[in-house]
Amino acid sequence: MPVLPRPREPPVGSRLPVPPVPNLIGVPMTDPQNPHLSTAVTFFNPAAPTPEVSPVSDTAHPAVSETPADDPVARLRRLQGDKRAARNARELEVQAAHFETDRDKDVRKGLEELADTLLRNLAAVESDEHEAHGRLAEGRTFVLIGGSGAGKSRTLQHQFATNPEFLTDDGKPSPLLLSVTAPAPCTMRILAKTINTATGYQTHRDPKESEAWDLVRHNLELRGMRFLHIDEFQHALLSRNPVEIQKIRDSLKSLLQNPRWPVNLILSGLPEVAAFIEEDVQIRRRCTFVRFDPLRFPKDVPMVKSMIAFYGKTKGGLDLGDVRRTELVSRLMHASLGELGLTIEFIQDAIGQALRAESPTLETVHFAKAYDRRTGCPEGLNVFTAQGDWTAIDARRALFPDEAADEDEANEAGKKSKKSSNPRTK
């Protein structure tokens, strides 16, 4: 019996043609709001038209119409009407606006230092006077940490979209930067696959973990990418296995210390990312940090009042009434856990409520409605309308019930462990 030759594997980094598949969308997919951010997503679309089957060839062909009227998005726009479309346009202007703070300056400075590191390394390689050894042969890491809703992702996306160092001369995203989000749940193998797919690499096989990270290094070099941003990096740290955690550290160091193509890292995530880095001196000495701490009362009250005026009046076109009262601002800061990103979102949501109600003035009731819509809180537990000691309301439990449940479970486990270790209870 003749032996058939094994199919040849495509060269590393090659792009395979993707055949048209009915009811499948997106390989890979780019976020139009953040062109730097590529996601490797392929998903089934139940709303897609059912394929037509030819009785002759028995081959499936997706039903495709070139009639613009069949475009579901265009149909949604037609059904809106002028009044609703105008309101949506105003809400879009509010939500797309960026309020500049000192945090933006800190992040911009950190990213510029990262770019300076790259230029020094390249100058050392190209120079006859300096040798590219030690720090001149390594990448560096910029770490942005903060709580949920601090505004980390939005701040970095704004920098990537406006900082000339991460743009081409014609204003397009720089090919030097790749930005991905660590999926949840996440393993090192999944993270490597996410990065490889975002570079444009496609393969029909699923490489082993070590091979997948070899491909990461190869694909970043092949495509000339010098900066790698991993958002929500804490997703990669969920494993409590010390062996797996060390693999993560080794993988990062392999990118920073790659003699052929050192990569500069940008990591953003929750505070546990900092704890992960602090435990490894080799990574720690290559890092600079920016921390987004919660807003403080009364120190940050003037800034929050300016934010309400910027989004409500300048962008939303609304009168402000008495919503800049210190009491409402303090309630807003409590409702948003002091996180800058959440504070902005509550302001934007309140403006949306005012626009939908066709109110010319932004009022407390609109903030209360926004909080109710987001949390589904019982009557009497709305931070903006509660009587008595509203500071006793646990806004974190209302906003992030899953995190609160995890904390309760961890606390209960700690109590049981402490009780079992107490000789008096035995």
Stockholm file with secondary structure:
# STOCKHOLM 1.0

chainA/1-426         MPVLPRPREPPVGSRLPVPPVPNLIGVPMTDPQNPHLSTAVTFFNPAAPTPEVSPVSDTAHPAVSETPADDPVARLRRLQGDKRAARNARELEVQAAHFETDRDKDVRKGLEELADTLLRNLAAVESDEHEAHGRLAEGRTFVLIGGSGAGKSRTLQHQFATNPEFLTDDGKPSPLLLSVTAPAPCTMRILAKTINTATGYQTHRDPKESEAWDLVRHNLELRGMRFLHIDEFQHALLSRNPVEIQKIRDSLKSLLQNPRWPVNLILSGLPEVAAFIEEDVQIRRRCTFVRFDPLRFPKDVPMVKSMIAFYGKTKGGLDLGDVRRTELVSRLMHASLGELGLTIEFIQDAIGQALRAESPTLETVHFAKAYDRRTGCPEGLNVFTAQGDWTAIDARRALFPDEAADEDEANEAGKKSKKSSNPRTK
#=GR chainA/1-426 SS CCCCCCCCCCCTTCCCCCCCCTTEECSSEECTTCTTBEECCCEECTTSCCCEECTTTCCEECCCCCCGGGCHHHHHHHHHHHHHHHHHHHHHHHHHCCCCCHHHHHHHHHHHHHHHHHHHHHHHHHCSSCCCCGGGGSCCEEEEEECTTSSHHHHHHHHHHHCGGGBCTTSCBCTTEEEEECCSSCCHHHHHHHHHHHTTCCCSSCCCHHHHHHHHHHHHHHTTCCEEEEESGGGGGCCCCHHHHHHHHHHHHHHHTCSSSCCEEEEEECTHHHHHHHTCHHHHTTEEEEEECCCCTTTTHHHHHHHHHIIIIIITCCBCTTTTCHHHHHHHHHHTTTCHHHHHHHHHHHHHHHHHTTCSBCCHHHHHHHHHHHHCCCTTCCTTTCCSCGGGSCHHHHHCHHHHHHHHHHHHHHHHHHHHHCGGGC
#=GC SS_cons         CCCCCCCCCCCTTCCCCCCCCTTEECSSEECTTCTTBEECCCEECTTSCCCEECTTTCCEECCCCCCGGGCHHHHHHHHHHHHHHHHHHHHHHHHHCCCCCHHHHHHHHHHHHHHHHHHHHHHHHHCSSCCCCGGGGSCCEEEEEECTTSSHHHHHHHHHHHCGGGBCTTSCBCTTEEEEECCSSCCHHHHHHHHHHHTTCCCSSCCCHHHHHHHHHHHHHHTTCCEEEEESGGGGGCCCCHHHHHHHHHHHHHHHTCSSSCCEEEEEECTHHHHHHHTCHHHHTTEEEEEECCCCTTTTHHHHHHHHHIIIIIITCCBCTTTTCHHHHHHHHHHTTTCHHHHHHHHHHHHHHHHHTTCSBCCHHHHHHHHHHHHCCCTTCCTTTCCSCGGGSCHHHHHCHHHHHHHHHHHHHHHHHHHHHCGGGC
//
